[in-house]
Amino acid sequence: MNRRHFLATGALAGATSALPAQAQEAIPKPVYPANRIGVSSYSFWGFQREALKDIPTCLDHTARMGFDGFEILQRQLASTDNAELQKIKRHAFLLGLDLMGYSTHQGFLSPDKEKREAQIKLTTDCIEQAYALGIPTMRVNSGTWGTSKDFDDLMAKRGVEQPLEGYTEEDAYKWVIESYQKIVPVAEKCGVTLGLENHWGLGVTPEGVKRVVDTIDSKWLRVTLDTGNFLEDPYDRLTKLAPDTVLMQAKTYYGGGVWYTLDLDYTRIAKIMRDANYKGYVSLEFEGKEDPLTAIPKSLDLLRKAFAGS
């Protein structure tokens, strides 16, 4: 920096600090825009409502209800052939909807290397599908140990499982981290940001999610933050992951939850995310017993008000 530039910038800084109090008060305060609100196709189907499984039908309802975007649950697709994916992309475009999230399932908590390699292939295939759909972020998991009888049993255990006999969580972290080290280069090539979700397995705690994300240390693997998957102390735990979040999934439970019900304060959650400078999508995951065609619009109104910005 030369002397003339130093004197000029110094004078400017001095002039700003010397502004009258009235003039300083006139400087506009930061504006926090409203977060855009999307909905997951899971909200309609819920693994059980077959009449609402069809993705084009879900897209039509999403546009009619007034959402900004749509998140696809990969298991809900009738086909992953490219021709079918392009039809979905065109359908969303003509409805004025962003395809903004791709929610996938995978699991790496197995000592069997061949099984882990198969899950790596599944995940990279899903990344290619997201790329074909033009979707910028994809939800991923660590997986679970499989020592529960079924998902109902896992929920009865509050999402906490015992490791396979003869193995520990340290083994699990090694498997998960090694797997994502192979997956992340594909995500980077396709321009699809992965979001490791706080979704049982190693994701049952914020520390578990962060250990994987921080060890990989890539901008292509961050966090998908689910408001309904921390069953205790949700606000403190959400705060820990908010700075790394690339997509927020927001649970509602109208009619009572299928597995459990959380009384979540979305105004408080919105402030947590705003303090973390989160400007991305909020994706509704309705998980209640009420008819989704009445509960989803109510959920949209709730989220619009909470994430209205300032």
LINWONOR-V59962 format. One record per pair of residues at least 12 apart in sequence whose ideal C-beta (glycine too) atoms are under 6 Angstrom apart, sorted by the first residue. I is the first residue (numbers start at 0). GAP is how many residues later the second one is. If there is no record, write none. Layout:
i gap
I GAP
I GAP
//
This chain:
i gap
31 242
31 277
31 278
32 276
33 273
33 274
33 275
34 247
34 272
35 32
35 245
36 30
36 31
36 245
36 266
37 29
37 30
37 31
37 32
37 33
37 62
37 243
37 245
38 23
38 28
38 245
39 31
39 243
39 245
40 14
40 17
40 31
40 32
40 35
41 31
41 243
42 241
42 242
42 243
42 249
42 253
43 14
43 248
44 31
52 23
54 33
55 35
58 32
58 33
58 36
62 32
62 34
64 232
68 28
68 29
68 31
68 212
69 27
69 29
70 30
70 32
70 212
71 30
72 30
73 30
73 52
79 49
81 50
84 47
84 48
88 44
88 45
98 34
98 36
99 181
100 36
100 146
100 182
101 28
101 33
101 36
102 36
103 22
103 34
105 13
105 16
105 17
105 35
106 36
107 35
107 67
107 68
107 71
108 34
108 36
108 63
115 59
115 63
119 59
119 62
119 63
122 60
123 62
126 59
126 60
126 63
126 65
129 62
130 59
130 61
136 56
136 58
136 109
136 110
137 54
137 56
138 56
138 58
138 85
139 54
139 56
140 56
140 58
141 34
141 59
141 60
141 61
142 58
143 17
143 56
143 57
144 16
144 18
144 19
146 14
146 15
147 13
154 104
157 73
158 41
158 45
171 30
175 36
176 35
176 38
179 36
183 34
183 36
183 37
186 33
187 32
192 27
192 53
193 27
194 27
194 28
194 29
194 51
194 52
195 13
195 16
195 17
195 27
196 27
196 29
197 28
197 31
198 30
205 31
205 34
205 35
221 22
221 24
222 18
222 21
222 22
223 23
224 16
224 20
224 23
225 23
226 23
226 24
226 37
227 23
227 34
237 34
238 33
241 30
241 31
241 34
242 33
244 33
246 33
246 34
247 34
248 34
248 36
249 32
249 34
249 53
250 34
250 36
251 34
251 47
252 34
252 35
253 34
253 36
253 41
254 33
254 34
254 35
255 33
256 30
256 31
257 29
265 40
266 39
269 36
269 37
281 21
281 25
283 15
285 13
//
